[in-house]
């Protein structure tokens, strides 16, 4: 719990994100992990959950976290992540318009 919260705080440094929002994310992740009922959860699974939460909360924090978590080897990998983020955003806008 503490490690996840610290990673979130670092990603959200100087962003308009409240500590309460970060604590809610940690609680949601913790709840989801407990719901799975598995004895062991991989760090990869936890990292992906954190990234998904950050993507919804703050795109800049998401990119910061992703750059450290995914350890991009070069600018092309980083650009691919940004393209994926923009594509998801456009898809979400399309779903909102159709509703």
LOTOR-733485 format. One record per residue (C-alpha): z, y, x; residue in one letter. Coordinates in steps of 0.1 Angstrom, whole numbers. Last residue first. Layout:
residues N
<pt><pz>Z</pz><py>Y</py><px>X</px><type>a</type></pt>
...
END
This chain:
residues 99
<pt><pz>-256</pz><py>78</py><px>-244</px><type>x</type></pt>
<pt><pz>-290</pz><py>81</py><px>-228</px><type>x</type></pt>
<pt><pz>-281</pz><py>113</py><px>-208</px><type>x</type></pt>
<pt><pz>-250</pz><py>97</py><px>-194</px><type>x</type></pt>
<pt><pz>-269</pz><py>66</py><px>-182</px><type>x</type></pt>
<pt><pz>-294</pz><py>87</py><px>-164</px><type>x</type></pt>
<pt><pz>-267</pz><py>107</py><px>-147</px><type>x</type></pt>
<pt><pz>-252</pz><py>74</py><px>-135</px><type>x</type></pt>
<pt><pz>-285</pz><py>63</py><px>-121</px><type>x</type></pt>
<pt><pz>-289</pz><py>97</py><px>-103</px><type>x</type></pt>
<pt><pz>-254</pz><py>93</py><px>-87</px><type>x</type></pt>
<pt><pz>-261</pz><py>58</py><px>-77</px><type>x</type></pt>
<pt><pz>-293</pz><py>69</py><px>-60</px><type>x</type></pt>
<pt><pz>-275</pz><py>97</py><px>-42</px><type>x</type></pt>
<pt><pz>-249</pz><py>74</py><px>-29</px><type>x</type></pt>
<pt><pz>-275</pz><py>48</py><px>-17</px><type>x</type></pt>
<pt><pz>-294</pz><py>76</py><px>1</px><type>x</type></pt>
<pt><pz>-261</pz><py>87</py><px>18</px><type>x</type></pt>
<pt><pz>-254</pz><py>51</py><px>29</px><type>x</type></pt>
<pt><pz>-290</pz><py>48</py><px>43</px><type>x</type></pt>
<pt><pz>-285</pz><py>81</py><px>61</px><type>x</type></pt>
<pt><pz>-254</pz><py>68</py><px>79</px><type>x</type></pt>
<pt><pz>-273</pz><py>36</py><px>89</px><type>x</type></pt>
<pt><pz>-301</pz><py>58</py><px>103</px><type>x</type></pt>
<pt><pz>-277</pz><py>81</py><px>121</px><type>x</type></pt>
<pt><pz>-265</pz><py>53</py><px>144</px><type>x</type></pt>
<pt><pz>-241</pz><py>24</py><px>147</px><type>x</type></pt>
<pt><pz>-222</pz><py>31</py><px>115</px><type>x</type></pt>
<pt><pz>-187</pz><py>18</py><px>116</px><type>x</type></pt>
<pt><pz>-186</pz><py>7</py><px>80</px><type>x</type></pt>
<pt><pz>-149</pz><py>17</py><px>75</px><type>x</type></pt>
<pt><pz>-151</pz><py>49</py><px>96</px><type>x</type></pt>
<pt><pz>-184</pz><py>63</py><px>81</px><type>x</type></pt>
<pt><pz>-175</pz><py>49</py><px>47</px><type>x</type></pt>
<pt><pz>-142</pz><py>68</py><px>46</px><type>x</type></pt>
<pt><pz>-159</pz><py>101</py><px>54</px><type>x</type></pt>
<pt><pz>-187</pz><py>94</py><px>30</px><type>x</type></pt>
<pt><pz>-162</pz><py>86</py><px>2</px><type>x</type></pt>
<pt><pz>-142</pz><py>117</py><px>10</px><type>x</type></pt>
<pt><pz>-173</pz><py>138</py><px>7</px><type>x</type></pt>
<pt><pz>-182</pz><py>121</py><px>-26</px><type>x</type></pt>
<pt><pz>-149</pz><py>127</py><px>-42</px><type>x</type></pt>
<pt><pz>-133</pz><py>107</py><px>-70</px><type>x</type></pt>
<pt><pz>-159</pz><py>82</py><px>-81</px><type>x</type></pt>
<pt><pz>-171</pz><py>73</py><px>-46</px><type>x</type></pt>
<pt><pz>-134</pz><py>73</py><px>-35</px><type>x</type></pt>
<pt><pz>-126</pz><py>45</py><px>-60</px><type>x</type></pt>
<pt><pz>-156</pz><py>24</py><px>-49</px><type>x</type></pt>
<pt><pz>-148</pz><py>29</py><px>-13</px><type>x</type></pt>
<pt><pz>-112</pz><py>18</py><px>-18</px><type>x</type></pt>
<pt><pz>-124</pz><py>-13</py><px>-36</px><type>x</type></pt>
<pt><pz>-148</pz><py>-21</py><px>-8</px><type>x</type></pt>
<pt><pz>-121</pz><py>-17</py><px>18</px><type>x</type></pt>
<pt><pz>-98</pz><py>-41</py><px>-1</px><type>x</type></pt>
<pt><pz>-126</pz><py>-67</py><px>-3</px><type>x</type></pt>
<pt><pz>-133</pz><py>-63</py><px>34</px><type>x</type></pt>
<pt><pz>-96</pz><py>-66</py><px>43</px><type>x</type></pt>
<pt><pz>-97</pz><py>-100</py><px>27</px><type>x</type></pt>
<pt><pz>-73</pz><py>-109</py><px>0</px><type>x</type></pt>
<pt><pz>-48</pz><py>-138</py><px>4</px><type>x</type></pt>
<pt><pz>-26</pz><py>-154</py><px>-21</px><type>x</type></pt>
<pt><pz>-50</pz><py>-148</py><px>-49</px><type>x</type></pt>
<pt><pz>-37</pz><py>-139</py><px>-84</px><type>x</type></pt>
<pt><pz>-68</pz><py>-117</py><px>-91</px><type>x</type></pt>
<pt><pz>-45</pz><py>-96</py><px>-113</px><type>x</type></pt>
<pt><pz>-24</pz><py>-87</py><px>-83</px><type>x</type></pt>
<pt><pz>-54</pz><py>-73</py><px>-65</px><type>x</type></pt>
<pt><pz>-65</pz><py>-53</py><px>-95</px><type>x</type></pt>
<pt><pz>-29</pz><py>-39</py><px>-99</px><type>x</type></pt>
<pt><pz>-28</pz><py>-29</py><px>-62</px><type>x</type></pt>
<pt><pz>-62</pz><py>-13</py><px>-64</px><type>x</type></pt>
<pt><pz>-52</pz><py>7</py><px>-95</px><type>x</type></pt>
<pt><pz>-18</pz><py>17</py><px>-79</px><type>x</type></pt>
<pt><pz>-35</pz><py>29</py><px>-48</px><type>x</type></pt>
<pt><pz>-60</pz><py>49</py><px>-68</px><type>x</type></pt>
<pt><pz>-31</pz><py>64</py><px>-88</px><type>x</type></pt>
<pt><pz>-14</pz><py>74</py><px>-56</px><type>x</type></pt>
<pt><pz>-45</pz><py>91</py><px>-44</px><type>x</type></pt>
<pt><pz>-48</pz><py>111</py><px>-76</px><type>x</type></pt>
<pt><pz>-11</pz><py>120</py><px>-74</px><type>x</type></pt>
<pt><pz>-17</pz><py>133</py><px>-38</px><type>x</type></pt>
<pt><pz>-41</pz><py>157</py><px>-53</px><type>x</type></pt>
<pt><pz>-78</pz><py>160</py><px>-42</px><type>x</type></pt>
<pt><pz>-94</pz><py>193</py><px>-35</px><type>x</type></pt>
<pt><pz>-106</pz><py>182</py><px>0</px><type>x</type></pt>
<pt><pz>-90</pz><py>194</py><px>32</px><type>x</type></pt>
<pt><pz>-81</pz><py>158</py><px>42</px><type>x</type></pt>
<pt><pz>-94</pz><py>134</py><px>16</px><type>x</type></pt>
<pt><pz>-106</pz><py>107</py><px>40</px><type>x</type></pt>
<pt><pz>-73</pz><py>109</py><px>59</px><type>x</type></pt>
<pt><pz>-52</pz><py>108</py><px>27</px><type>x</type></pt>
<pt><pz>-72</pz><py>78</py><px>15</px><type>x</type></pt>
<pt><pz>-66</pz><py>59</py><px>47</px><type>x</type></pt>
<pt><pz>-29</pz><py>67</py><px>46</px><type>x</type></pt>
<pt><pz>-27</pz><py>55</py><px>10</px><type>x</type></pt>
<pt><pz>-44</pz><py>22</py><px>19</px><type>x</type></pt>
<pt><pz>-21</pz><py>17</py><px>48</px><type>x</type></pt>
<pt><pz>10</pz><py>25</py><px>27</px><type>x</type></pt>
<pt><pz>0</pz><py>0</py><px>0</px><type>x</type></pt>
END
